[in-house]
């Protein structure tokens, strides 16, 4: 299998301002995710953060990215619109995009989903989450059991204002009683998009092996596949009259 070029993007704000978050992710969520992906065969990993020039998403960086992983929370509106549009165009032309946790409210996810809200219920009380695998044959579920149990997490609850997924891989249940569509697959243009719910910054979710497995599986699923390039616009007939 050819090497997949992955860029892990993160705001990198909570880790600088919140000692609890810094203790869990001392080098940032992006480095935690990038580190375990880099340790696996088949991935070449780079990281980028909000305060990098052009948010680390230059034309060169995007051209060299097969799959972009996105984590954001407190600074969605600081992401420049022209950068969002560049990312959107790359997805439409084949780049994979994995949006994590509170990235549901990011400009790029809302743009690709065609929604201005992405609203949901939430409660950050550290409740148990059970993520049920409802499509066990899906590539993103490879290597998992029947469910993933996260001891403490932020609750997200329905209704989640997103389009119906093309494929729904996971549904979450929380001990407070709510449920949530937590593993959603979409196709946009030639690109594939996966939304994965877990990952609140005050809990060590991205250190959990099953969560790491899902993200690695999702990168492989979302990576571009070599195939015919579609042609657009006025074209000559294939058959003579």
Secondary structure, DSSP 8 states (H G I E B T S, - for coil): ---EEEEEEE---HHHH-HHHHHH-TT-HHHHHHHHHHTSTTEEEEEEETTSGGGG--HHHHHT-SEEEEE-SS-GGGS-HHHHHHHHHHHHTT-EEEEEGGGGGSHHHHHHHT-S----EEEEEEEEEEEEES-TTSGGGTT--SEEEEEEEEEEES---S---SEEEEEEEETTS-EEEEEEEEEETTEEEEEE----TTS-GGGSHHHHHHHHHHHHHHS---------SS---SS--
